[in-house]
Amino acid sequence: MTQTVFVLNGPNLNLLGLREPEIYGTQTLDDIAGMLEDRARELDIEIDVRQSNHEGHLVDWMHEAQAVGAKAVLLNAGAYTHTSVALHDAIKSIRTPVIEVHLSNPHTREAFRHKSYVGMAAKGTIAGFGATSYLLALEAAAKL
């Protein structure tokens, strides 16, 4: 039975490729999804890639991941990383492991990005490797 990994993306990640490419790179979210799909096939994992600019959708999708027995959640919460107690609490309230993902390294950026409510609850964090961060997180999820 093939297991599913949810790949959840928060606000403004729909603008990847256009938004501050010097920080986030030139690949679009569709490009990243394609890379993940290729690697997931090799790992015999299915992925479910979603994006929303709305915090509640991310919470609902984490609940759904647990309800359907997902293997893991890869979560790039975008700016909600640094502000959302709701996402922190959602991660703590499910048994499905959550891996925090970031394209850039928040610790090398503005001070307000150094605190991660998501990271305080997540199984682990992979950051700073551009789109490769997602592939590394998928590899980690496959080994859980």
C-alpha positions as CSV (number, residue, x, y, z in Angstrom):
1,M,0.0,0.0,0.0
2,T,1.5,3.3,-1.1
3,Q,1.6,6.0,1.6
4,T,0.8,9.6,1.0
5,V,2.8,12.7,2.1
6,F,0.9,15.9,2.2
7,V,3.0,19.0,1.0
8,L,1.3,22.1,2.4
9,N,2.3,25.6,1.3
10,G,1.2,28.8,2.9
11,P,0.8,32.4,1.9
12,N,2.5,33.9,-1.1
13,L,4.1,30.6,-2.2
14,N,1.7,30.7,-5.2
15,L,4.0,33.5,-6.4
16,L,7.2,31.5,-6.4
17,G,9.3,32.2,-9.4
18,L,8.1,35.9,-9.4
19,R,8.4,36.9,-5.8
20,E,11.9,38.0,-4.7
21,P,13.8,35.5,-6.8
22,E,17.0,36.5,-5.2
23,I,15.7,35.0,-2.0
24,Y,13.2,32.3,-3.1
25,G,14.7,31.3,-6.5
26,T,13.1,31.2,-9.9
27,Q,11.3,27.9,-9.7
28,T,7.5,28.0,-9.4
29,L,5.5,25.9,-7.0
30,D,4.5,23.8,-10.0
31,D,8.2,23.2,-10.8
32,I,8.8,22.1,-7.2
33,A,5.7,19.9,-7.3
34,G,7.0,18.2,-10.5
35,M,10.4,17.5,-8.8
36,L,8.6,16.1,-5.8
37,E,6.4,13.9,-7.9
38,D,9.4,12.4,-9.8
39,R,11.2,11.6,-6.5
40,A,8.1,10.4,-4.8
41,R,7.5,7.8,-7.6
42,E,11.1,6.5,-7.0
43,L,10.4,6.3,-3.3
44,D,7.0,4.6,-3.9
45,I,5.2,7.4,-2.1
46,E,2.3,9.5,-3.3
47,I,2.3,13.2,-2.7
48,D,-0.6,15.6,-2.3
49,V,0.6,19.2,-3.0
50,R,-1.6,22.1,-1.8
51,Q,-1.2,25.8,-1.4
52,S,-3.4,28.4,0.4
53,N,-3.1,32.0,1.6
54,H,-5.5,31.2,4.4
55,E,-4.3,29.8,7.7
56,G,-7.4,27.8,8.4
57,H,-7.0,25.8,5.3
58,L,-3.6,24.7,6.4
59,V,-5.0,23.7,9.8
60,D,-7.8,21.7,8.1
61,W,-5.4,20.0,5.8
62,M,-3.2,18.9,8.7
63,H,-6.3,17.4,10.4
64,E,-7.2,15.7,7.1
65,A,-3.7,14.3,6.8
66,Q,-4.1,12.5,10.1
67,A,-7.7,11.4,9.2
68,V,-6.5,9.7,6.0
69,G,-3.5,8.1,7.6
70,A,-0.8,10.2,5.7
71,K,2.8,9.2,6.3
72,A,3.9,12.8,7.0
73,V,3.2,16.4,6.2
74,L,5.8,18.7,4.7
75,L,4.8,22.2,5.7
76,N,6.1,25.4,4.3
77,A,3.9,27.8,6.3
78,G,5.5,30.9,4.8
79,A,5.0,34.0,7.0
80,Y,2.6,32.0,9.3
81,T,5.7,30.2,10.5
82,H,6.5,33.2,12.7
83,T,3.0,34.1,13.8
84,S,0.7,31.2,14.0
85,V,-0.1,29.6,17.3
86,A,-3.0,27.9,15.4
87,L,-0.5,26.0,13.2
88,H,1.6,25.1,16.2
89,D,-1.4,23.8,18.0
90,A,-2.6,21.8,14.9
91,I,0.8,20.2,14.6
92,K,0.7,19.2,18.3
93,S,-2.8,17.9,18.0
94,I,-2.1,15.3,15.3
95,R,0.0,12.2,15.4
96,T,1.2,12.6,11.8
97,P,4.8,13.8,11.8
98,V,5.2,17.3,10.3
99,I,8.5,18.5,8.8
100,E,8.9,22.2,8.5
101,V,10.4,23.3,5.1
102,H,11.8,26.7,4.0
103,L,13.4,27.7,0.8
104,S,15.6,30.3,2.5
105,N,17.3,30.1,5.9
106,P,15.1,32.2,8.2
107,H,18.0,32.6,10.7
108,T,20.0,34.6,8.1
109,R,17.1,37.0,7.5
110,E,15.2,39.6,9.5
111,A,15.1,39.1,13.3
112,F,11.3,38.5,13.3
113,R,11.9,35.4,11.1
114,H,14.1,33.8,13.7
115,K,11.2,32.5,15.8
116,S,9.2,29.6,14.4
117,Y,6.0,28.5,16.0
118,V,5.9,25.7,13.4
119,G,9.4,24.6,14.3
120,M,8.6,24.4,18.0
121,A,6.0,21.7,17.2
122,A,7.5,20.0,14.1
123,K,9.4,16.7,14.0
124,G,12.3,18.6,12.3
125,T,13.2,21.5,10.0
126,I,14.9,21.7,6.6
127,A,15.8,25.2,5.4
128,G,18.1,27.2,3.2
129,F,18.5,24.9,0.3
130,G,16.0,26.4,-2.1
131,A,13.7,23.9,-3.9
132,T,16.1,21.1,-2.7
133,S,14.7,21.7,0.8
134,Y,11.5,20.1,-0.3
135,L,13.4,17.0,-1.7
136,L,15.4,16.7,1.4
137,A,12.2,16.8,3.5
138,L,10.6,14.2,1.3
139,E,13.6,11.9,1.8
140,A,13.3,12.4,5.6
141,A,9.6,11.7,5.4
142,A,10.2,8.5,3.5
143,K,12.5,7.2,6.3
144,L,10.0,7.9,9.1
